[in-house]
Amino acid sequence: MGISGYPEGHPDIDKAKLAQAMKDKLAALAEQGKQAEIMTQFAFDADAILLWLERIRQDGVTTPVRVGIPGPASVKKLVRFAARCGVGASAKVMMKYGTSITKLLSQAGPEQLIENLAERLDPALHGEVMLHFYPFGGLVDTANFINRHYSK
């Protein structure tokens, strides 16, 4: 069973409440003999993802985590989805890609985020970590992106 995770936080819930809710959900699932997996909201910041993973592992959470990665999409679309998840994420996107109309119409892919995570992830520190994609640019475009860049 999957439960939610928030590497960049949640605009309406403080970190302590998020951490406690995660522990409570995992404990309830374990009491019922259910296997759990944590599926995170999409995130743009590798530093935030890695720090969050370290923090939950230090808190004793050993559950596998699937980190949400935004699939390739226009910067405008990424900003729109980020705004739905909180001003902080939206502001980070705007700072990263700028606010010009030209940049808002350009495409953005997750290559840099994925490479940054791949270089820095340490299973001994971060535990079992996988990725899942949010296909904001469309399911076919995201599947094609994965096949082009990460298929063996």
Sequence and secondary structure as in RCSB ss.txt:
>XXXX:A:sequence
MGISGYPEGHPDIDKAKLAQAMKDKLAALAEQGKQAEIMTQFAFDADAILLWLERIRQDGVTTPVRVGIPGPASV
KKLVRFAARCGVGASAKVMMKYGTSITKLLSQAGPEQLIENLAERLDPALHGEVMLHFYPFGGLVDTANFINRHY
SK
>XXXX:A:secstr
 EEEE TT BTTB HHHHHHHHHHHHHHHHHTT   EEEEEE   HHHHHHHHHHHHHTT  S EEEEEE SEEH
HHHHHHHHHH HHHHHHHHHHH S HHHHHSEE SHHHHHHHHHH  HHHH SEEEEEE TT HHHHHHHHHHHH
  
